[in-house]
Amino acid sequence: MGETELSIILLSARVAFTAILCALVPAFAVAWLLARREFPGKGVVQALVTLPLVLPPVVTGYGLLILFGSKGPLGQLFENLFGISFAFRWTGAALAAGVMAFPLLVRPIRLSLEAMDQGFGEAARTLGASRLTVFFTVTLPLALPGVIAGAVLGFAKALGEFGATITFVSNIPGETQTLSLAIYALLQSPSGDDAALRLIAIAVALALAAIVASEYLARRLTAGGRA
């Protein structure tokens, strides 16, 4: 493995890790809302959460470009308030990866919360525990398998994200060229087959490991829910 290939893998891991780290708390909040609350428009919220999975990724990427580009309203807001720029930056690649992985984060967490026996939390409340204490000592530990399963699966999705990323932040070596974008670029070159095959093998290995880990945690969750 050459230095260039290693830098591509490290950049991909950085993008995917940042994407999941930033998306995890909002995903948990949305999953909790969908699992524990009934409200008007719940079906619409569920549809919006699932939308990135069914839309062409290019459409999602274009939407991000309109909203978070250098002239987009949210892009200018983040630039002015936090000094964060998304256009043609690795931060934009992380944003695109996080949006595409978001539904895969929400679903396992929601299933975990729905499978949970709410009697444990109610018992803790009757003993004088605050809502915050119940969340950190009861709800979060019981939901942890779903959180981990979603994070692992979402990380794999973020690691392999292509369409939204290339549409939003282009394919810039050393800045936005993640694993999937590098494979695409190498396949366009007559001399890039060997390097592309190496990166493909790494991508397949990482994806398989993530799927196996996610399925294992999902089985643990199901077994725990039946116990």
C-alpha positions, 0 to 999 in steps of 0.5 A: 500500500502506497502513501497516497492510498494510505492518505485516502483511507485516513481521509475517508476514516476522518470524514466518516468518523466526523459524520457519525460523531456529528449525526449521532445525537440528532439521530438519537433525538429523532429516534426517541421522538418517533419511538416514544411520542405520537404527534401530528405529522409523524408519518411525514417526519419518518418519510423525511428521515428515510428520504436520503435512502430513496432519493438519487444521491445526486439530488441530495448532493445538489440540495446540500450545495444549494443550502450549504454552498458558499452562497447558500443560506446555511453555508453563509450562516456557518461561515459567519458564526463558526468559521466553518466552510463546507464547499469543496472542503472535507467538512462538506464531505463529512456533511454529505456522508452524515446526511446519507448515513442518517436513516441508518442511524435512526432505524436501529436506535428507534427499534432499540427504544421500541423494544425497551421495557418502559417499566424500568424507567417508570420504576426509577421515576417512582423512586425519585430519579429525575428524567435526566438520571433515568435517561443516563442510567436506564434508557441509554444503557438499554438502547446502547446495542441499537446505538452501536449497531446504527453507528457501525452501519452508518460509519460503513455507509459514510465510508462508502458514500459517493454520489452526494459527495462528488456532487456537493464537494467534487473530487479533490485529491487530499481534500475531498477524495474519499475511498469511493471517489478515489476508486472512481478516479482510478478506474478512469485511468488506464494505469489505475487498475491495480491501485483501484483493486487494492482500494476495492478490496479494502472497501469490501473488507470494511463494509463486510466487517461493519455489516457483520458487527451490525447484525451481531448487535441487532441479534443481541438487541432482539434477544435482550428484548425477548428476555 
